[in-house]
């Protein structure tokens, strides 16, 4: 991997990836990771860059705090996934455990951020916060999903706490509000670093025992997997429209093993899925994601889900 120039400032558990459009193709220009997070780049150049995050030990243990910084230059395309589900191991000491993602998407770029689901073991506690800053004509595909845990071992919704927050902001082109100094009338110029990033999508999800039994009928009930899929931006506007059309025509069955809800959002569409089987949820997601193959140069999920 190519290490960034400020390698000395990189802290433990931090990874960074920069992708630029170079000579007609997307290319990795900087990549770095420090334990316990790992960053693999099986495709460093092409129609899109492919990268996978992983961790030493296959998951996060008590006290682990990891972070990922992504930067896509103008016109660059990148797929980011994981090698497998993100396992959150037991946390008997109740130490903080979590992950943060911060991504910046420049003009005309595309980020497909589609990790495998989080699998929280019994007694574990996990918090993740993911923030995406987009130029107005950048595009984003976001997958965020969670399983009930190791249900085959009887650990069904047995973790201590889970929280996930996804925040997407788009550069608005309007200057930020600033206080005018005494005796002056200084106003930030359009194009300056003080332009506002407008919040266009916020999704916050939490399972906490203080709110009741996780597996109660009014919470997760009979379902073992919950997922959110977001399409946003001009490069995938047609894909978002087709998803909404297809799902609006699909019949809904009582007590179905897989239930879903799709709705338009500003500049795209969002799909939420709940399934009794993790495999069925993965299949549903793939049905809509495989349309991205032409943008990515291949189907990253064809040999996985």
C-alpha positions as CSV (number, residue, x, y, z in Angstrom):
1,X,0.0,0.0,0.0
2,X,1.0,3.6,-0.5
3,X,1.2,5.4,2.7
4,X,0.0,9.0,3.0
5,X,2.6,11.8,3.6
6,X,1.4,12.4,7.1
7,X,2.0,8.8,8.2
8,X,3.3,9.9,11.6
9,X,-0.1,11.3,12.5
10,X,-2.0,8.1,11.7
11,X,-3.4,6.7,15.0
12,X,-4.0,3.0,15.9
13,X,-7.1,1.5,14.3
14,X,-7.3,4.1,11.5
15,X,-7.4,3.6,7.8
16,X,-7.5,6.0,4.9
17,X,-8.1,5.6,1.2
18,X,-7.8,8.2,-1.6
19,X,-9.0,7.6,-5.2
20,X,-8.4,9.9,-8.1
21,X,-9.4,9.8,-11.8
22,X,-6.1,9.4,-13.6
23,X,-5.5,9.0,-17.4
24,X,-9.1,8.0,-18.0
25,X,-9.4,5.5,-15.1
26,X,-10.0,5.5,-11.3
27,X,-6.8,4.8,-9.4
28,X,-5.7,4.4,-5.7
29,X,-3.4,7.3,-5.0
30,X,-3.1,6.7,-1.2
31,X,-3.9,3.8,1.1
32,X,-3.0,3.1,4.7
33,X,-4.2,1.1,7.7
34,X,-3.0,0.4,11.2
35,X,-4.0,-2.5,13.5
36,X,-6.6,-3.7,14.3
37,X,-8.2,-2.5,11.0
38,X,-6.9,-3.7,7.6
39,X,-7.4,-2.2,4.2
40,X,-7.2,-4.4,1.1
41,X,-7.3,-3.1,-2.5
42,X,-7.8,-6.0,-4.9
43,X,-8.5,-3.6,-7.8
44,X,-6.3,-0.5,-7.6
45,X,-7.1,0.8,-11.1
46,X,-9.9,0.5,-13.6
47,X,-13.4,1.7,-14.3
48,X,-13.7,1.7,-10.5
49,X,-11.4,1.0,-7.6
50,X,-12.3,-1.9,-5.3
51,X,-11.4,-2.0,-1.6
52,X,-12.2,-4.1,1.4
53,X,-11.8,-3.5,5.0
54,X,-11.1,-6.2,7.5
55,X,-9.6,-6.6,11.0
56,X,-7.0,-8.7,12.7
57,X,-9.0,-11.4,14.6
58,X,-12.0,-11.1,12.3
59,X,-13.8,-8.5,14.3
60,X,-13.8,-5.9,17.1
61,X,-13.0,-6.8,20.7
62,X,-13.9,-4.7,23.8
63,X,-12.2,-1.3,23.6
64,X,-11.6,-1.3,19.9
65,X,-12.3,2.0,18.2
66,X,-11.6,2.1,14.4
67,X,-12.0,4.7,11.8
68,X,-12.0,4.9,8.0
69,X,-11.4,8.1,5.9
70,X,-12.3,8.0,2.2
71,X,-11.7,10.7,-0.3
72,X,-12.8,10.4,-3.9
73,X,-11.5,13.0,-6.4
74,X,-13.6,14.5,-9.3
75,X,-14.9,11.7,-11.6
76,X,-13.5,8.9,-9.5
77,X,-15.4,5.7,-8.7
78,X,-14.9,3.3,-5.8
79,X,-16.5,0.2,-4.3
80,X,-15.8,-0.4,-0.6
81,X,-16.9,-3.6,1.0
82,X,-15.7,-6.0,3.7
83,X,-14.3,-9.5,3.6
84,X,-17.1,-10.9,5.7
85,X,-19.6,-9.9,8.3
86,X,-18.2,-7.5,11.0
87,X,-18.1,-9.5,14.2
88,X,-18.5,-7.7,17.5
89,X,-17.1,-10.0,20.2
90,X,-18.3,-10.2,23.8
91,X,-17.7,-7.1,26.0
92,X,-17.8,-8.2,29.6
93,X,-15.9,-5.1,30.8
94,X,-18.4,-2.8,29.0
95,X,-15.6,-0.9,27.3
96,X,-16.5,1.4,24.4
97,X,-16.4,-0.4,21.0
98,X,-17.2,1.3,17.7
99,X,-16.3,2.4,14.2
100,X,-16.4,5.8,12.4
101,X,-16.4,6.4,8.7
102,X,-15.9,9.8,7.1
103,X,-16.1,10.1,3.3
104,X,-15.7,13.1,0.9
105,X,-17.0,12.8,-2.6
106,X,-16.0,15.4,-5.2
107,X,-17.8,16.4,-8.4
108,X,-19.0,13.5,-10.6
109,X,-17.6,10.8,-8.3
110,X,-19.3,7.6,-7.2
111,X,-18.9,5.7,-4.0
112,X,-20.6,2.3,-3.5
113,X,-20.3,1.7,0.2
114,X,-21.6,-1.8,0.8
115,X,-20.1,-3.7,3.8
116,X,-21.4,-7.1,4.9
117,X,-23.7,-7.0,7.9
118,X,-22.7,-6.4,11.5
119,X,-22.9,-9.5,13.6
120,X,-23.0,-8.6,17.3
121,X,-22.3,-11.5,19.8
122,X,-24.0,-11.9,23.1
123,X,-23.0,-9.3,25.6
124,X,-21.3,-7.1,23.1
125,X,-21.8,-3.3,22.7
126,X,-21.2,-1.4,19.4
127,X,-21.7,2.1,18.0
128,X,-21.0,3.2,14.5
129,X,-21.2,6.7,12.9
130,X,-20.9,7.2,9.2
131,X,-20.8,10.6,7.6
132,X,-20.7,11.4,3.8
133,X,-20.0,14.8,2.3
134,X,-21.0,15.1,-1.4
135,X,-20.6,17.6,-4.1
136,X,-24.0,18.3,-5.7
137,X,-23.3,16.0,-8.7
138,X,-21.6,13.2,-6.8
139,X,-23.4,9.8,-6.3
140,X,-23.6,7.4,-3.3
141,X,-24.8,3.9,-2.7
142,X,-25.0,3.0,0.9
143,X,-25.7,-0.4,2.5
144,X,-26.1,-0.7,6.3
145,X,-27.4,-3.9,7.8
146,X,-27.4,-5.9,11.0
147,X,-28.0,-9.5,12.0
148,X,-29.5,-10.9,15.2
149,X,-26.1,-12.4,16.1
150,X,-25.1,-16.1,16.3
151,X,-28.7,-17.3,16.2
152,X,-27.6,-20.9,15.5
153,X,-25.9,-20.9,18.9
154,X,-28.9,-19.5,20.6
155,X,-27.6,-15.9,20.7
156,X,-30.5,-14.1,19.1
157,X,-30.6,-10.4,19.7
158,X,-28.5,-11.1,22.8
159,X,-26.0,-8.2,22.6
160,X,-26.0,-5.4,25.1
161,X,-26.4,-2.4,22.8
162,X,-26.2,-1.5,19.2
163,X,-26.3,2.0,17.6
164,X,-25.8,3.2,14.0
165,X,-26.0,6.6,12.5
166,X,-25.7,7.6,8.8
167,X,-25.5,11.2,7.9
168,X,-25.3,12.5,4.3
169,X,-24.6,16.1,3.5
170,X,-24.4,17.8,0.1
171,X,-22.6,21.0,-0.7
172,X,-25.3,23.6,-1.1
173,X,-23.5,26.4,-2.8
174,X,-24.6,28.9,-0.2
175,X,-22.2,30.5,2.2
176,X,-22.4,29.5,5.8
177,X,-23.8,31.9,8.4
178,X,-21.1,33.8,10.1
179,X,-21.0,36.6,12.6
180,X,-20.0,39.9,11.2
181,X,-17.0,41.4,13.1
182,X,-17.5,44.9,14.7
183,X,-17.1,47.6,12.1
184,X,-17.0,45.2,9.2
185,X,-19.3,43.4,6.8
186,X,-17.2,40.4,5.8
187,X,-19.2,37.7,4.0
188,X,-17.7,34.4,2.9
189,X,-17.2,34.1,-0.8
190,X,-18.9,31.4,-2.9
191,X,-16.2,28.7,-3.4
192,X,-14.6,29.3,-0.1
193,X,-14.2,26.6,2.6
194,X,-17.1,28.2,4.5
195,X,-19.8,27.0,2.2
196,X,-22.5,25.0,3.9
197,X,-23.0,21.2,3.7
198,X,-26.8,20.7,3.7
199,X,-28.1,17.7,5.6
200,X,-30.2,15.7,3.1
201,X,-30.4,12.3,4.7
202,X,-30.2,11.2,8.4
203,X,-30.8,7.6,9.5
204,X,-30.3,6.8,13.2
205,X,-31.0,3.4,14.7
206,X,-30.5,2.1,18.2
207,X,-31.3,-1.1,20.1
208,X,-30.9,-0.5,23.9
209,X,-32.3,-2.8,26.6
210,X,-33.6,0.2,28.5
211,X,-36.3,0.5,25.8
212,X,-37.4,-3.1,26.2
213,X,-36.8,-6.6,25.0
214,X,-35.0,-6.6,21.6
215,X,-36.9,-9.6,20.3
216,X,-40.4,-8.3,21.4
217,X,-43.0,-8.3,18.6
218,X,-43.0,-4.5,18.4
219,X,-39.2,-4.4,17.9
220,X,-37.3,-7.0,16.0
221,X,-40.0,-9.7,16.4
222,X,-39.5,-12.8,14.2
223,X,-36.9,-11.1,12.0
224,X,-33.1,-11.9,12.2
225,X,-31.8,-9.3,9.8
226,X,-32.5,-5.6,9.2
227,X,-31.1,-3.7,6.3
228,X,-31.1,-0.2,4.7
229,X,-30.1,0.5,1.1
230,X,-29.8,4.1,-0.2
231,X,-29.4,5.3,-3.8
232,X,-28.5,8.9,-4.1
233,X,-27.2,11.0,-7.0
234,X,-27.3,11.5,-10.8
235,X,-25.3,8.4,-11.8
236,X,-27.8,6.1,-10.1
237,X,-31.0,8.0,-10.5
238,X,-32.3,5.6,-13.1
239,X,-31.5,2.6,-10.8
240,X,-33.4,4.3,-7.9
241,X,-36.5,4.9,-10.1
242,X,-36.5,1.3,-11.4
243,X,-36.3,0.0,-7.8
244,X,-39.3,2.1,-6.7
245,X,-41.3,1.0,-9.8
246,X,-40.5,-2.7,-9.2
247,X,-41.4,-2.7,-5.6
248,X,-44.6,-0.7,-6.0
249,X,-45.9,-3.5,-8.3
250,X,-44.8,-6.3,-6.0
251,X,-47.6,-7.9,-3.9
252,X,-47.4,-7.9,-0.2
253,X,-48.1,-11.2,1.7
254,X,-49.3,-11.5,5.2
255,X,-46.6,-12.9,7.6
256,X,-44.1,-12.9,4.8
257,X,-40.6,-14.1,5.6
258,X,-39.2,-10.9,4.0
259,X,-40.8,-7.5,4.3
260,X,-39.7,-4.2,2.8
261,X,-40.5,-0.6,2.5
262,X,-39.2,1.7,-0.3
263,X,-39.7,5.5,-0.6
264,X,-38.2,8.3,-2.7
265,X,-35.7,10.7,-1.0
266,X,-34.2,13.9,-2.4
267,X,-32.1,12.8,-5.3
268,X,-32.7,9.1,-5.0
269,X,-34.5,6.4,-3.0
270,X,-34.2,4.4,0.2
271,X,-35.1,0.7,0.8
272,X,-35.6,-0.9,4.2
273,X,-35.7,-4.6,4.5
274,X,-36.4,-7.0,7.4
275,X,-36.1,-10.8,6.9
276,X,-36.3,-14.0,8.9
277,X,-33.1,-15.2,7.1
278,X,-30.0,-13.3,6.5
279,X,-29.5,-15.0,3.1
280,X,-32.9,-13.8,1.9
281,X,-32.1,-10.2,2.9
282,X,-28.7,-10.4,1.1
283,X,-30.5,-11.8,-2.0
284,X,-33.0,-8.9,-2.0
285,X,-30.2,-6.3,-1.7
286,X,-28.2,-8.0,-4.6
287,X,-31.3,-7.9,-6.8
288,X,-31.1,-4.1,-6.7
289,X,-27.3,-3.7,-6.5
290,X,-26.3,-5.8,-9.5
291,X,-27.5,-3.0,-11.8
292,X,-24.4,-1.2,-10.7
293,X,-22.1,-3.7,-12.4
294,X,-21.7,-1.4,-15.5
295,X,-20.5,1.4,-13.3
296,X,-18.1,-0.7,-11.3
297,X,-16.7,-2.8,-14.1
298,X,-18.1,-6.1,-12.7
299,X,-20.4,-7.4,-10.0
300,X,-18.6,-7.5,-6.6
301,X,-21.4,-9.6,-5.1
302,X,-21.7,-12.3,-7.7
303,X,-19.4,-14.7,-5.7
304,X,-20.4,-13.5,-2.3
305,X,-24.1,-13.4,-1.7
